Amino acid sequence: MAKLFSYQIPQIISLTVETIDLNITGFAMSNYPINPSDISIFRGMSTTIQIMFRDIDSRFATIAAGLTPQVVFYDDTGTIYYQSDLSLIDVTQGLYDFVVKPTDLLSWTNGDLFYAISLRDGSNNLSPVYTDRNYTVVGDVHVIYGPLPNPPTPTTILFSSFTRSGLIYYSGGYPGPNSDINPSGIQTAAIYQSGFIGSVIVQGTLDLNYTSDNTQWFDITNYNTSSAYTGVSSISFVGNYTFIRFLIEPTFTVIPNGSGEVTQIIYQN
């Protein structure tokens, strides 16, 4: 029998300030921390980073009153992605922390950023905090995937891709839960409309080699509007279909004249 062990280990970064009282500058940094000072940020979850301040002898450093530690993340162009004051955990140990939330990462790309931590006084003057023996004030931030995968990218189906046959407009077939291995079978479609009057029908098939032949498709659900509607409507449905397609049936024969139009459908499997 295989055994798996999981460890909850705090992510602690040790940094060096110039002196214990932080009011004297110019000391040689003769005893820097040798542990890695990189920070790892995980998507899809909150990441707490603890910062431990040390002096030149690797002893706990008490930050002087009136000084506030702050952190900033930025890329090689100088664009700032994150900025925050640190929260005090234990003054006697020089221990602080900050939290990066999943919503903070929405505009970030996977890869590497830089971070810098400094001490800010009441006049907004900044003093550096160092990450290695060479007076380096910048460390690395690694933005990596978290324990859950990113949600799949939805499919955008433009009206221009539909084919008209008689009074109905037909989309092509799009992979359903059976094709994309979606065991939940939960699906949602967003219908973008501009003055539309009519119906949108969702059809499915279990045929691996589907065609446009209507005998291969069956109705799943539908959306109807009897008055001109402009905006976005959604329909959700459940089922392990192999492929999905959409039918647009305008009330007044022709799109866009008379019945407005469906500009696009976004399908999330």
C-alpha positions in Angstrom: 0.0 0.0 0.0 1.4 3.4 -1.0 1.5 6.2 1.5 1.5 9.8 0.7 2.7 12.5 3.2 1.7 16.1 2.9 3.4 18.9 4.8 2.2 22.3 5.8 5.4 24.3 5.8 5.2 28.1 6.2 7.0 30.1 3.4 9.4 32.2 5.4 11.9 34.6 3.8 14.8 35.8 5.9 16.1 39.3 5.0 18.8 41.4 6.5 18.6 45.0 7.8 21.7 47.1 8.4 21.6 47.3 12.2 19.4 46.3 15.1 18.0 49.8 15.8 18.0 50.8 12.1 19.1 54.3 12.9 22.7 53.8 12.0 23.9 53.0 8.4 27.0 51.9 6.8 27.8 48.6 8.5 29.4 45.9 6.4 27.0 43.1 5.7 29.3 40.3 7.0 26.8 37.7 8.0 23.9 37.6 5.4 21.3 34.8 5.4 22.3 31.9 3.1 18.8 30.5 2.7 17.0 31.1 -0.7 15.0 34.3 -0.7 12.8 33.5 -3.7 9.0 33.7 -3.3 6.6 31.3 -4.8 3.0 32.4 -5.6 0.4 29.8 -6.4 -2.6 30.5 -8.6 -6.1 29.6 -7.4 -5.3 30.0 -3.7 -4.2 32.5 -1.1 -0.4 32.5 -0.5 0.9 33.8 2.8 4.5 34.9 2.9 6.3 35.5 6.2 9.2 37.9 6.3 11.7 37.6 9.1 14.1 40.5 9.6 17.6 39.7 10.8 20.6 41.9 11.7 24.2 41.5 10.5 24.7 38.8 13.1 21.6 36.9 12.0 19.8 37.8 15.2 16.1 38.9 15.4 15.9 42.5 14.3 13.3 44.8 15.9 12.0 47.3 13.4 12.2 50.8 15.0 9.0 52.7 15.8 7.9 54.9 12.9 9.1 52.6 10.2 6.7 50.5 8.1 7.9 47.5 6.1 6.4 47.3 2.6 6.6 44.9 -0.4 6.2 45.5 -4.1 6.1 43.1 -7.0 7.1 44.3 -10.5 8.3 43.0 -13.9 11.3 43.9 -15.9 9.6 46.9 -17.4 8.9 48.4 -14.0 5.1 47.6 -14.1 3.9 47.1 -10.6 1.7 44.0 -10.0 1.3 44.1 -6.3 2.1 46.4 -3.4 1.3 46.1 0.3 2.4 47.0 3.8 3.5 44.0 5.9 1.5 43.0 8.9 3.3 42.5 12.2 3.2 39.0 13.6 5.8 39.1 16.4 7.8 42.2 17.2 10.4 40.4 19.3 11.3 38.1 16.4 11.1 40.7 13.7 8.3 38.6 12.0 5.8 40.0 9.5 3.6 38.6 6.8 1.5 39.5 3.8 -1.1 37.6 1.8 -1.5 37.4 -2.0 -5.1 36.4 -2.8 -6.3 34.6 -6.0 -8.0 37.8 -7.2 -4.6 39.6 -7.0 -3.3 37.3 -9.7 -5.9 37.8 -12.4 -3.8 40.0 -14.6 -0.5 38.2 -13.8 1.1 35.8 -16.2 2.9 32.6 -15.2 6.6 33.1 -14.9 9.0 35.3 -12.9 8.6 38.7 -11.4 10.8 40.7 -9.0 10.1 41.8 -5.4 11.7 44.4 -3.2 11.0 45.1 0.5 11.8 48.4 2.0 11.3 50.4 5.3 9.2 53.5 4.9 9.4 56.3 7.5 6.7 59.0 8.3 8.0 61.2 5.4 7.7 58.3 2.9 11.5 58.0 2.7 12.5 54.4 1.9 15.4 52.3 3.3 16.4 49.1 1.6 16.3 45.6 3.0 18.8 43.2 1.5 18.3 39.6 0.2 21.9 38.4 -0.2 25.6 39.2 0.6 26.0 41.6 -2.4 23.6 44.3 -1.2 20.9 43.0 -3.5 17.6 44.7 -2.8 15.7 42.6 -5.4 14.5 39.0 -5.1 12.6 36.7 -7.5 8.9 35.9 -7.5 7.8 32.7 -9.2 4.2 32.7 -10.3 3.1 29.0 -10.8 0.0 26.9 -11.2 -1.7 26.1 -8.0 -3.4 22.8 -7.0 -6.3 23.3 -9.4 -6.1 23.7 -13.1 -7.3 26.9 -14.8 -10.9 26.8 -16.1 -11.1 25.7 -19.7 -11.4 28.5 -22.3 -15.0 28.9 -23.6 -15.9 28.6 -27.3 -17.0 31.7 -29.0 -19.4 31.1 -31.9 -20.0 34.1 -34.1 -23.3 34.5 -36.0 -21.3 34.8 -39.2 -20.3 31.1 -38.8 -23.9 29.9 -38.8 -25.4 28.3 -42.0 -29.0 29.1 -43.0 -31.4 26.4 -44.1 -35.0 27.5 -44.7 -36.0 29.7 -41.7 -33.4 28.3 -39.3 -29.7 29.1 -38.8 -27.4 26.2 -37.8 -24.1 26.3 -36.0 -21.4 23.6 -36.5 -20.9 20.9 -33.9 -18.8 21.6 -30.8 -17.2 19.1 -28.5 -19.5 18.3 -25.5 -18.6 16.7 -22.1 -18.0 13.2 -23.6 -15.4 14.7 -26.0 -13.7 17.0 -23.5 -13.9 14.5 -20.6 -16.1 16.7 -18.4 -17.5 14.1 -16.0 -20.0 16.7 -14.4 -21.7 17.2 -17.7 -22.5 20.8 -16.7 -22.6 23.3 -19.6 -23.6 26.9 -20.0 -24.2 29.1 -23.1 -24.3 32.9 -23.1 -26.5 34.3 -25.9 -25.6 37.8 -27.0 -28.5 39.6 -28.6 -29.4 42.9 -30.3 -33.1 43.4 -30.6 -33.6 39.7 -31.1 -37.1 38.1 -31.2 -37.2 34.3 -31.5 -35.7 31.1 -30.2 -32.3 29.6 -29.7 -32.3 25.8 -29.5 -29.5 23.6 -28.1 -29.1 20.2 -29.7 -26.9 17.3 -28.9 -25.7 14.1 -30.4 -23.9 11.0 -29.2 -22.6 10.2 -32.6 -18.8 10.4 -32.9 -19.0 11.0 -36.7 -21.8 13.5 -36.7 -23.1 15.3 -39.9 -25.6 18.1 -40.4 -28.3 15.5 -40.9 -31.1 16.4 -38.5 -31.8 12.8 -37.7 -28.5 12.6 -35.7 -29.4 15.5 -33.4 -32.0 15.8 -30.6 -33.2 18.9 -28.7 -31.8 19.5 -25.2 -33.2 22.9 -24.2 -34.1 26.2 -25.6 -34.3 29.9 -25.0 -37.2 32.1 -26.2 -37.9 35.8 -26.2 -41.2 37.2 -27.6 -40.2 40.8 -27.5 -37.1 42.6 -28.9 -34.3 42.0 -26.4 -30.8 43.5 -26.4 -28.3 42.0 -23.9 -26.9 38.7 -22.8 -29.0 35.7 -21.7 -27.7 32.4 -20.4 -29.0 28.8 -20.4 -27.4 26.0 -18.5 -27.9 22.3 -19.0 -26.5 18.9 -17.9 -25.7 15.8 -20.0 -22.9 13.8 -21.3 -23.3 14.7 -25.0 -20.5 14.0 -27.5 -21.2 17.2 -29.6 -23.4 20.2 -29.2 -24.8 22.6 -31.7 -27.1 25.7 -31.7 -30.1 26.6 -33.8 -31.3 30.2 -34.2 -34.9 30.5 -35.2 -36.0 34.1 -35.7 -39.7 35.0 -35.4 -39.8 37.2 -38.4 -37.9 35.0 -41.0 -34.7 36.9 -41.6 -31.9 38.1 -39.4 -31.2 41.0 -38.9 -34.4 42.5 -40.5 -37.5 42.3 -38.3 -36.2 39.9 -35.7 -33.0 41.7 -34.7 -30.0 39.3 -34.3 -28.0 37.0 -32.1 -24.5 38.4 -32.5 -22.6 35.5 -30.9 -23.0 32.5 -28.5 -20.3 31.7 -26.0 -20.3 28.0 -25.0 -18.6 26.8 -21.8 -18.3 23.0 -21.5 
